[in-house]
Amino acid sequence: MQDMSETSLNFESQAYRDLIAKSLLHKGHNARLKKAIEKTKRGEPVTIAYIGGSITQGAGAEPIHMNCYAYQSFHLFKKMFAPTSNSSLRFIKAGLGGTPSELGVIRYHRDVLREGGSQARYSHCGVRRERCR
């Protein structure tokens, strides 16, 4: 029988820091997120949209709609930045298993923009793809 035990990972090691440095391609631009946070703090309407594949849909989470990463991070955003529990903060979860990047672009128009767009977006498509373009 093959040993399936996992080895401990030292998050403080140089090897781990080197791995992370190689994996980060671009930190992105957070100006839109900062604007969404400020609007939320002022009680203005804000929509946060998540689009992607099975992970965004909530694969493996039970119950799927409450424990998926999309809802959990939205809930934390609301808890941290909304002035009251009845703030005008809207959640769009457009997760659909098997969504490659190409389909994600089409779905973005159908599932996010048609719903009024968003001030902050999180996209996640094609994790299990064998080939990237």
C-alpha positions as a printed Julia matrix, in Angstrom:
133×3 Matrix{Float64}:
   0.0    0.0     0.0
   1.26   3.46   -0.96
   1.87   6.02    1.8
  -0.75   8.77    1.29
   0.15  10.89    4.31
   0.83  14.56    3.74
   4.04  16.21    4.81
   3.96  19.33    6.91
   4.56  22.6     5.06
   6.71  25.24    6.71
   5.11  28.57    5.74
   8.11  30.44    7.15
  10.7   28.63    5.02
  12.65  30.25    2.21
  11.47  27.48   -0.13
   7.84  28.44    0.55
   8.56  32.16    0.04
  10.31  31.35   -3.25
   7.33  29.27   -4.37
   4.9   32.11   -3.62
   7.13  34.67   -5.37
   7.13  32.52   -8.53
   3.36  31.93   -8.41
   2.3   35.58   -8.22
   2.07  36.98  -11.73
   0.32  40.26  -11.02
  -1.22  41.74   -7.9
  -3.78  43.62   -9.95
  -5.32  46.97   -9.28
  -7.51  47.45   -6.22
  -8.97  50.92   -6.94
 -12.42  49.5    -7.81
 -12.48  47.47   -4.62
 -11.5   50.53   -2.57
 -14.33  52.52   -4.21
 -16.79  49.71   -3.45
 -15.68  49.68    0.19
 -16.11  53.45    0.52
 -19.56  53.36   -1.14
 -20.6   50.52    1.17
 -19.43  52.44    4.24
 -21.55  55.41    3.12
 -24.59  53.13    2.73
 -24.75  53.57   -1.05
 -25.92  50.67   -3.27
 -23.08  48.29   -4.14
 -23.15  45.01   -6.05
 -20.44  42.4    -5.66
 -20.39  39.73   -8.37
 -18.64  36.37   -8.48
 -18.36  34.55  -11.8
 -16.63  31.28  -12.46
 -16.81  27.52  -12.51
 -17.62  24.8   -10.02
 -15.64  26.34   -7.15
 -17.58  29.61   -7.5
 -20.79  27.59   -7.8
 -19.96  26.01   -4.45
 -18.82  22.49   -5.3
 -18.22  20.58   -2.09
 -19.8   23.2     0.17
 -22.8   22.17    2.28
 -25.17  23.86    2.16
 -23.92  25.01   -1.24
 -25.37  28.52   -1.17
 -24.31  29.46    2.35
 -20.88  27.84    2.62
 -19.41  28.49   -0.83
 -16.43  30.86   -0.9
 -18.43  33.45   -2.85
 -21.11  33.85   -0.19
 -18.66  33.54    2.7
 -16.43  36.33    1.36
 -19.48  38.49    0.51
 -20.81  37.96    4.04
 -17.43  38.98    5.51
 -17.3   42.07    3.24
 -20.78  43.04    4.45
 -19.87  42.45    8.09
 -16.68  44.52    7.81
 -17.9   47.47    5.75
 -21.7   47.82    5.75
 -22.91  50.38    8.31
 -26.13  48.43    9.03
 -27.4   44.93    8.4
 -29.99  46.22    5.92
 -27.45  48.08    3.72
 -27.95  48.28   -0.04
 -25.35  45.6    -0.69
 -26.23  43.12   -3.43
 -24.68  39.7    -4.14
 -24.49  38.01   -7.56
 -23.19  34.45   -7.67
 -22.79  33.34  -11.27
 -20.93  30.1   -10.69
 -21.49  27.26  -13.15
 -19.43  24.08  -13.11
 -17.28  23.49  -16.18
 -16.93  27.16  -17.15
 -13.72  27.76  -19.13
 -12.41  31.3   -19.55
 -13.95  31.69  -23.02
 -17.45  30.88  -21.78
 -16.85  33.07  -18.72
 -16.57  36.13  -20.97
 -19.96  35.37  -22.55
 -21.54  34.55  -19.21
 -20.22  37.79  -17.71
 -22.48  39.76  -20.04
 -25.48  37.48  -19.48
 -25.14  36.83  -15.74
 -23.55  40.01  -14.34
 -23.98  43.01  -16.65
 -27.63  42.19  -17.37
 -28.21  42.19  -13.62
 -26.99  45.79  -13.44
 -23.23  45.27  -13.31
 -21.1   45.36  -10.21
 -18.67  47.56   -8.34
 -16.43  44.63   -7.4
 -15.93  41.39   -9.3
 -14.22  38.13   -8.55
 -13.65  35.76  -11.42
 -12.5   32.2   -11.36
 -12.7   30.0   -14.46
 -11.12  26.87  -15.77
  -9.07  25.53  -12.85
  -9.07  21.98  -14.18
  -8.24  22.87  -17.77
  -5.52  20.78  -19.33
  -4.48  23.53  -21.7
  -4.31  27.29  -21.22
  -4.31  29.85  -24.03
